[in-house]
Amino acid sequence: MKKLLWIPLAAALLVGPLLAQKPDQQAEYRASYEKKLAKEFVSNGKWMLDYDAARAKAKAEGKLLFTYFSRSYAP
């Protein structure tokens, strides 16, 4: 029975640090994302970042979509 009491404690000690992220981490991700979008090769490409708007435009023009999905800035 004593061994079973250690399981929740061990789990809390292992998982706790993973849950304790910096509160401003999302802001750091956003800043890094905006910095990369400002680069010349991205801004000159006329990329659409709104999926729904791109989909509607492609449908109106009878074109296909080239999409790239990433979660680089989302923990």
C-alpha positions, -999 to 999 in steps of 0.1 A, spaced: 0 0 0 29 24 8 42 19 -27 9 31 -42 12 64 -24 45 72 -42 30 69 -76 10 102 -76 39 120 -59 64 107 -85 40 116 -113 36 152 -99 74 156 -96 79 144 -132 51 163 -149 51 195 -128 81 211 -145 66 204 -179 34 223 -170 53 253 -155 60 273 -187 69 309 -188 37 330 -191 52 352 -218 64 322 -239 35 327 -264 45 363 -268 81 352 -276 67 327 -302 46 355 -318 75 379 -320 97 352 -336 69 344 -361 65 381 -370 102 385 -375 104 357 -399 73 370 -418 91 403 -423 119 388 -442 121 398 -479 117 363 -494 84 359 -475 70 394 -480 77 393 -518 60 360 -522 24 374 -519 16 345 -495 -19 343 -479 -18 334 -443 -56 332 -438 -66 297 -449 -103 304 -453 -96 336 -474 -71 316 -496 -96 288 -501 -124 313 -511 -100 330 -536 -89 298 -551 -125 286 -555 -135 319 -571 -105 318 -595 -108 280 -602 -73 273 -589 -57 248 -566 -42 255 -532 -6 250 -522 -7 247 -484 19 243 -457 9 237 -421 33 239 -392 32 243 -355 66 258 -351 54 285 -328 27 267 -309 38 246 -279 
